[in-house]
Amino acid sequence: MRSPDLHSGRRDHGCDPLLSRIVSSAVGPLFAAVGADPAVAATTIIAIDMGGYQLADALAQSREGWLMASLVGYMAGATIIFSIPVGLAMLDRRDHKYMALGIMSGILSVPVGVFIAALIVLLTGTPIRPEIATTGPATLQLALGLGQILRDLLPLVLFCVAIALGLRLVPDAMIAGFLWFGRIMYGAITLVLVFSIVEYFTGLFTTLFGGWGFDPIIADEADQFRALEIAGYIGIMLAGAFPMVYLITRHLAGPMQALGRRLGLSPVGAAGLLATIANILAMYRLVREMRARDKVLVIAFAVCAAFAFGDHLAFTANFQPSLILPLLLGKLLGGAVAFAIAARLSVPKAEALEMQETPAAGQAPDAARPVTA
């Protein structure tokens, strides 16, 4: 039995009204047809700390659905809307194919990571804050059941099965399709950001079209937690992420080598594994120095585990501190499952692609490169 919805169904924060309408009319009914909460459809592509939390709150049919959608947004949403476009922008073009293999392998573990986190909430009876707030006690005891967890994850599982079959049967086509998808996402996000800035300073689109389909990017009377405020909270906590990576690679070379040997990674690959737990940007800086095997394994791990002790810890500590432990365990164990999946499913293809590459004149192979920050 689900807990009563405090606001009689969907809640209206004015949160991304265009996205709300698209999800409600186009994708939501497909999720509802299999018993899944429509809010899960939204956070499959929208990160929890990039509007997904508020959007899920507006779309969820119950507080249990809000929780499930939030957990999906920490893993799938963060990957789709942030890790993929930013990775395509930051990484060398020759590394895009390895990123594609890693991301697709990692996506397969998202249902596992979400299931673990939700199961911990279920077994421990963890309460949550009933509304979007950064203060106040966690007073809402969820009526979350195993059946609902599985129903909410079913569409995601079907999507993952399709990806797994594609990677197994037509890996080259999957890589090409992934890269096109990533470029489209990158272009769309850039345009929305530019148009949002223009709208904020000029009101141009409201004047021309009588309204604007997205939330303001800066706090107003309606909501004090807009995009820039949330980014600010997270940025304060992340001030030490890049210095941390520098210190790890400079002063912990020995432990990194030992960890790498146990996991089948080079020292720089092991450093990337630790860096991504803070922030995936820190890991992306190291990808150029990795072997193809390391690139795929570390990026696969990042799909669930990225930001665990950085952005997502900061966001959760602000909005739902009672969920910190279930979330961290779900993200890290989901990342471990992704690592194992990638080792079996994608690493052979990555190593075959690496063999086809001709090392640049005078440049040492990846395996021989020194660890750098």
C-alpha positions as CSV (number, residue, x, y, z in Angstrom):
1,M,0.0,0.0,0.0
2,R,1.4,3.4,-0.9
3,S,1.6,6.3,1.5
4,P,-1.0,9.0,1.0
5,D,0.0,11.7,-1.3
6,L,0.1,14.9,0.7
7,H,-1.1,17.0,-2.2
8,S,-3.7,14.7,-3.8
9,G,-1.7,13.4,-6.7
10,R,0.8,15.4,-8.8
11,R,2.3,18.5,-7.3
12,D,2.8,21.6,-9.3
13,H,6.0,23.6,-8.7
14,G,5.9,25.1,-12.2
15,C,8.9,22.8,-12.6
16,D,9.9,22.6,-16.3
17,P,6.3,22.7,-17.5
18,L,7.3,21.8,-21.1
19,L,9.1,18.6,-19.8
20,S,6.2,17.8,-17.5
21,R,3.8,17.9,-20.5
22,I,6.1,15.8,-22.7
23,V,6.6,13.1,-20.1
24,S,2.9,13.1,-19.0
25,S,1.6,12.8,-22.5
26,A,4.3,10.9,-24.4
27,V,6.3,8.6,-22.2
28,G,4.4,8.5,-18.9
29,P,1.5,6.4,-20.3
30,L,3.9,3.7,-21.4
31,F,5.4,3.5,-17.9
32,A,1.9,3.5,-16.3
33,A,0.9,0.7,-18.6
34,V,3.3,-1.7,-16.8
35,G,2.5,-0.3,-13.4
36,A,5.6,2.0,-13.2
37,D,5.3,5.6,-11.9
38,P,5.5,8.1,-14.7
39,A,8.0,10.1,-12.7
40,V,10.6,7.4,-13.4
41,A,10.4,8.3,-17.1
42,A,11.5,11.8,-16.4
43,T,14.5,11.0,-14.2
44,T,15.7,8.3,-16.6
45,I,17.0,11.3,-18.7
46,I,17.1,14.2,-16.2
47,A,19.7,14.2,-13.4
48,I,18.4,14.5,-9.8
49,D,20.4,17.7,-9.3
50,M,19.6,19.2,-12.7
51,G,15.9,19.5,-12.2
52,G,15.0,15.8,-11.9
53,Y,14.2,16.0,-8.2
54,Q,11.6,18.8,-8.7
55,L,10.3,17.2,-11.9
56,A,9.8,13.9,-10.2
57,D,8.0,15.6,-7.4
58,A,5.6,17.2,-9.8
59,L,4.9,14.0,-11.8
60,A,5.0,11.3,-9.1
61,Q,1.7,9.6,-8.3
62,S,2.9,8.9,-4.7
63,R,5.8,9.6,-2.4
64,E,7.1,6.1,-3.1
65,G,7.1,6.9,-6.8
66,W,9.0,10.1,-6.0
67,L,11.6,8.1,-4.1
68,M,12.1,5.5,-6.9
69,A,12.3,8.3,-9.6
70,S,14.8,10.1,-7.5
71,L,17.1,7.0,-7.2
72,V,16.9,6.5,-11.0
73,G,17.8,10.2,-11.5
74,Y,21.0,9.8,-9.4
75,M,22.3,7.1,-11.9
76,A,20.5,7.0,-15.3
77,G,19.5,10.7,-15.4
78,A,23.0,11.9,-14.4
79,T,24.5,9.8,-17.1
80,I,22.2,10.8,-19.9
81,I,22.0,14.5,-19.4
82,F,25.5,15.2,-18.0
83,S,28.1,12.5,-18.3
84,I,27.5,11.7,-21.9
85,P,27.4,15.3,-23.4
86,V,30.3,16.5,-21.2
87,G,32.3,13.4,-22.0
88,L,31.9,14.0,-25.7
89,A,33.1,17.6,-25.2
90,M,36.1,16.8,-22.9
91,L,37.5,13.5,-24.2
92,D,39.6,13.1,-27.3
93,R,37.7,12.0,-30.3
94,R,39.5,8.7,-30.5
95,D,38.3,7.9,-27.0
96,H,34.6,8.4,-27.8
97,K,34.2,4.8,-28.9
98,Y,35.6,3.6,-25.6
99,M,33.3,5.9,-23.7
100,A,30.3,4.5,-25.7
101,L,31.2,1.0,-24.7
102,G,31.7,2.0,-21.1
103,I,28.5,4.0,-20.8
104,M,26.4,1.3,-22.4
105,S,27.8,-1.4,-20.1
106,G,27.3,0.8,-17.1
107,I,23.6,1.5,-18.0
108,L,23.0,-2.2,-17.7
109,S,23.8,-1.9,-14.0
110,V,21.4,1.0,-13.2
111,P,18.5,-1.3,-12.3
112,V,20.8,-3.1,-9.9
113,G,22.0,0.0,-8.2
114,V,18.5,1.4,-7.8
115,F,17.1,-1.9,-6.6
116,I,19.8,-2.1,-3.9
117,A,19.2,1.4,-2.7
118,A,15.4,1.0,-2.6
119,L,15.7,-2.4,-0.9
120,I,17.8,-0.9,1.9
121,V,15.1,1.8,2.3
122,L,12.5,-0.9,2.5
123,L,14.3,-3.2,4.9
124,T,15.4,-0.4,7.3
125,G,12.2,1.6,7.1
126,T,14.1,4.8,6.3
127,P,11.8,7.9,6.5
128,I,12.2,10.8,4.2
129,R,11.2,14.5,4.1
130,P,7.8,14.6,2.6
131,E,8.4,17.8,0.5
132,I,11.3,19.6,-1.2
133,A,13.1,21.3,1.6
134,T,16.7,21.7,3.0
135,T,15.5,21.8,6.7
136,G,13.1,19.9,8.8
137,P,12.9,16.3,10.0
138,A,12.3,13.2,7.9
139,T,8.8,12.4,9.1
140,L,7.3,10.4,6.2
141,Q,7.3,6.7,6.6
142,L,7.1,5.2,3.1
143,A,4.8,2.2,2.3
144,L,7.3,0.9,-0.2
145,G,6.9,-2.7,-1.3
146,L,9.0,-5.1,-3.3
147,G,6.3,-5.3,-5.9
148,Q,6.3,-1.6,-6.5
149,I,10.1,-1.5,-6.7
150,L,10.1,-4.2,-9.4
151,R,7.3,-2.5,-11.3
152,D,9.0,0.9,-11.3
153,L,12.2,-0.8,-12.6
154,L,10.6,-2.9,-15.3
155,P,10.8,-0.3,-18.2
156,L,14.4,0.4,-17.3
157,V,15.2,-3.4,-17.3
158,L,13.6,-3.8,-20.7
159,F,15.7,-0.9,-22.0
160,C,18.8,-2.5,-20.5
161,V,18.1,-5.8,-22.2
162,A,17.8,-4.1,-25.5
163,I,21.2,-2.4,-25.0
164,A,22.8,-5.7,-23.9
165,L,21.5,-7.5,-27.0
166,G,22.8,-4.7,-29.2
167,L,26.2,-4.7,-27.6
168,R,26.4,-8.5,-28.1
169,L,25.1,-8.6,-31.7
170,V,25.9,-5.3,-33.4
171,P,28.5,-3.5,-31.2
172,D,29.7,-1.2,-34.1
173,A,26.1,0.0,-34.8
174,M,25.5,0.5,-31.1
175,I,28.7,2.7,-30.8
176,A,27.6,4.8,-33.8
177,G,24.1,5.2,-32.5
178,F,25.3,6.2,-29.0
179,L,27.6,8.9,-30.4
180,W,24.8,10.4,-32.5
181,F,22.5,10.4,-29.4
182,G,25.2,12.1,-27.3
183,R,25.8,14.8,-29.9
184,I,22.0,15.5,-30.1
185,M,21.8,15.7,-26.3
186,Y,24.8,18.0,-26.2
187,G,23.3,20.4,-28.8
188,A,19.8,20.4,-27.2
189,I,21.2,21.1,-23.7
190,T,23.4,23.9,-25.0
191,L,20.4,25.5,-26.8
192,V,18.2,25.3,-23.8
193,L,20.8,27.0,-21.6
194,V,21.4,29.8,-24.1
195,F,17.6,30.4,-24.6
196,S,17.1,30.3,-20.8
197,I,19.7,33.0,-20.3
198,V,18.2,35.1,-23.1
199,E,14.7,34.7,-21.5
200,Y,15.9,35.5,-18.0
201,F,17.5,38.8,-19.1
202,T,15.2,39.9,-21.8
203,G,11.9,38.0,-21.5
204,L,12.1,37.6,-25.3
205,F,10.3,34.2,-25.6
206,T,7.5,35.3,-23.2
207,T,7.0,38.4,-25.2
208,L,6.9,36.6,-28.6
209,F,5.1,33.4,-27.6
210,G,3.2,34.3,-24.4
211,G,5.2,32.0,-22.2
212,W,8.4,30.1,-21.6
213,G,8.5,26.3,-21.3
214,F,11.2,26.0,-18.8
215,D,11.9,27.1,-15.2
216,P,14.0,30.2,-14.6
217,I,17.7,29.4,-13.9
218,I,17.9,31.7,-10.9
219,A,15.8,31.6,-7.7
220,D,12.6,33.6,-7.5
221,E,9.6,33.9,-5.1
222,A,8.2,30.6,-6.4
223,D,11.3,28.4,-5.8
224,Q,14.5,29.2,-3.9
225,F,16.2,26.1,-5.3
226,R,16.8,26.8,-9.0
227,A,19.6,25.6,-11.1
228,L,22.3,28.1,-10.1
229,E,21.6,27.8,-6.4
230,I,21.8,24.0,-6.5
231,A,25.0,24.2,-8.6
232,G,26.4,26.6,-6.0
233,Y,25.7,24.3,-3.1
234,I,27.4,21.4,-5.0
235,G,30.3,23.6,-6.1
236,I,31.2,24.5,-2.6
237,M,31.6,20.9,-1.7
238,L,33.5,20.1,-4.8
239,A,36.2,22.7,-4.3
240,G,38.6,20.0,-3.3
241,A,37.9,17.4,-6.0
242,F,40.7,18.2,-8.5
243,P,43.3,18.8,-5.7
244,M,42.2,15.4,-4.4
245,V,42.9,13.7,-7.7
246,Y,46.3,15.5,-7.9
247,L,47.3,14.3,-4.4
248,I,46.1,10.7,-5.2
249,T,48.1,10.4,-8.4
250,R,51.2,12.2,-6.9
251,H,51.5,10.6,-3.5
252,L,49.6,7.3,-3.7
253,A,51.3,5.7,-6.7
254,G,52.2,2.6,-4.8
255,P,48.7,1.8,-3.4
256,M,47.3,2.7,-6.8
257,Q,49.5,0.1,-8.5
258,A,48.4,-2.5,-5.9
259,L,44.7,-1.7,-6.3
260,G,45.1,-1.7,-10.1
261,R,46.7,-5.2,-10.1
262,R,43.8,-6.6,-8.1
263,L,41.2,-5.1,-10.5
264,G,43.1,-5.6,-13.7
265,L,43.7,-1.9,-14.1
266,S,46.8,0.3,-14.6
267,P,47.7,2.7,-11.8
268,V,46.1,5.6,-13.7
269,G,43.0,3.5,-14.2
270,A,42.8,2.8,-10.5
271,A,43.2,6.6,-9.8
272,G,40.4,7.2,-12.3
273,L,38.2,4.8,-10.4
274,L,38.7,6.8,-7.2
275,A,38.4,10.1,-8.9
276,T,35.0,9.4,-10.5
277,I,33.5,8.8,-7.0
278,A,34.1,12.4,-6.3
279,N,33.2,13.8,-9.8
280,I,33.3,12.4,-13.2
281,L,35.1,15.5,-14.6
282,A,38.1,14.6,-12.5
283,M,38.1,11.1,-14.0
284,Y,37.7,12.4,-17.6
285,R,40.9,14.3,-17.1
286,L,42.8,11.0,-16.7
287,V,41.2,9.1,-19.5
288,R,43.8,10.1,-22.1
289,E,46.5,8.3,-20.1
290,M,44.6,5.0,-19.8
291,R,44.6,1.8,-21.8
292,A,41.5,1.0,-23.7
293,R,40.6,-1.6,-21.1
294,D,40.8,0.9,-18.3
295,K,38.8,3.5,-20.1
296,V,35.8,1.1,-20.6
297,L,35.9,-0.3,-17.1
298,V,36.2,3.0,-15.3
299,I,33.6,4.7,-17.4
300,A,31.2,1.8,-16.9
301,F,31.8,2.1,-13.1
302,A,31.0,5.8,-13.3
303,V,27.5,5.4,-14.6
304,C,26.2,4.4,-11.2
305,A,29.1,5.4,-8.9
306,A,30.0,8.8,-10.2
307,F,29.5,11.8,-7.9
308,A,28.9,9.4,-4.9
309,F,31.1,11.4,-2.5
310,G,30.8,14.7,-4.4
311,D,27.8,16.3,-6.1
312,H,25.3,13.6,-5.1
313,L,26.4,13.4,-1.5
314,A,26.1,17.2,-1.2
315,F,22.7,17.2,-2.8
316,T,21.4,14.4,-0.7
317,A,22.8,15.9,2.5
318,N,20.9,19.1,1.7
319,F,17.5,17.6,0.7
320,Q,17.2,14.0,2.0
321,P,20.0,13.3,4.5
322,S,18.3,10.1,5.7
323,L,18.9,8.6,2.3
324,I,22.7,9.1,2.3
325,L,23.6,5.5,3.3
326,P,21.1,3.7,1.0
327,L,22.2,5.9,-1.9
328,L,25.9,5.4,-1.4
329,L,25.6,1.7,-1.1
330,G,23.3,1.5,-4.2
331,K,25.7,3.7,-6.3
332,L,28.9,1.9,-5.3
333,L,27.5,-1.7,-5.6
334,G,25.8,-0.8,-8.8
335,G,29.2,0.5,-10.1
336,A,30.9,-2.7,-9.1
337,V,28.3,-4.7,-11.1
338,A,28.9,-2.4,-14.0
339,F,32.6,-3.0,-13.8
340,A,32.0,-6.8,-14.0
341,I,29.6,-6.5,-16.9
342,A,32.0,-4.3,-18.8
343,A,34.9,-6.7,-18.3
344,R,32.9,-9.5,-19.9
345,L,30.8,-7.7,-22.5
346,S,32.7,-4.6,-23.7
347,V,36.4,-5.0,-22.9
348,P,37.1,-7.6,-25.7
349,K,35.6,-5.1,-28.2
350,A,37.6,-2.2,-26.8
351,E,40.9,-4.2,-26.9
352,A,40.2,-5.2,-30.5
353,L,39.6,-1.5,-31.4
354,E,42.8,-0.6,-29.6
355,M,44.7,-3.1,-31.7
356,Q,43.4,-1.4,-34.9
357,E,44.8,2.0,-33.8
358,T,48.2,3.0,-35.0
359,P,50.2,4.8,-32.2
360,A,51.2,8.3,-33.1
361,A,54.8,8.6,-34.2
362,G,57.1,8.9,-31.2
363,Q,54.3,8.4,-28.7
364,A,54.4,5.6,-26.2
365,P,51.5,3.2,-26.0
366,D,48.9,3.8,-23.3
367,A,50.1,1.1,-21.0
368,A,53.5,2.7,-20.8
369,R,52.4,6.3,-20.1
370,P,53.2,7.8,-16.7
371,V,50.5,8.6,-14.3
372,T,49.7,12.4,-14.4
373,A,47.2,14.6,-12.7
